[in-house]
Amino acid sequence: MDKNFFQRSLSGLVYVLVIAICTTPVGAYLFSSFLPEVKQQYLFYGLITFFFAVGIFECIRIMKFDNGIYKWLVFPIAAFIYYTFTKRFFYHGFFFNVNLSEMLSLALIPIAAITLFKFPKELYFENGKLIFTVVYLALPFGFALGLPKFSTLDTEKTFTLEVFMLFVLIWSSDTFAYLTGKFFGKHKMAPKISPKKTWEGFAGGVVLTLVLGFFVEQYFPELRGNWMIVGLLVSIFAPLGDLVESQLKRSFAVKDSGNIIPGHGGVLDRLDSFIICAPVVYLYFILEKLF
């Protein structure tokens, strides 16, 4: 058996298991016998915080910051912004109402992506690198904290599965798009950025992720929103998230964001789709409540 295949399979399995343990009530159940004080929200917060922190260091590496003040300001500024989301997470402060500061924060994410594609030279300046890193990581991971529901008072209310199902839909979108593109792909989507992506693969990912979203909607009615709509959003924005990270690495001539996941690269390589999809789904939950 190919050693790289075994390594990729094993590390991929561990990655999936860690996410499942930290984003579903399974985690708290496993810890309940010897560490009952470990609640599911602690595991989830620890996972997202870990991804956020490692992502910051990987982005600093990719963008090749000079060893100056901007490099050392990135983490404190990003951590402060993430901390504001942390307080809301533990005090149940995500209400999904139209809020001007939230709307402006969400708007900064597509602005950062547009800058990366249309004005990449702006990111060669140290202040541009600082702003992009903070917007690209602190805001998406911060909004991700608001997706699941839990109660610190009512033990009958379990930690809900929005984030886990979001990961499932992202994985399905990537897998279905890859398989469809491999067998039927002819028309390249973005040949200079990601040569393997095709429009046929994209279409296959959309259709099959919609089907999976239908089953999630049928069997998990306690989740926020309509999961066929979430499936559609994921199938559209997951490939975009991959293109954003690919363009970032291409702009700075870097192959992988890191090597923390053997055979798969770094955190940003694995979470590129999640970084874009999480705030998109958060925005959908706002609009869904509004209408």
ABEGO torsion letter per residue (X at the ends): XBAAAAAAAAAAAAAAAAAAAAABAAAAAAAAAABAABBAAAAAAAAAAAAAAAAAAAAAAAAGBBBBAAAAAAAAAAAAAAAAAAAAAAAGABAGBBBAAAAAAAAAAAAAAAAAAABAAAAABAAAAAAAAAAAAAAAAAAAAAABBBBAABAABBBBAAAAAAAAAAAAAAAAAAAAAAAABABBABAAABAABBAAAAAAAAAAAAAAAAAAAAABAABBEBAAAAAAAAAAAAAAAAAAAAAAAAAAGBABABAABBGAEBAAAAAAAAAAAAAAAAAAAAAAAAX
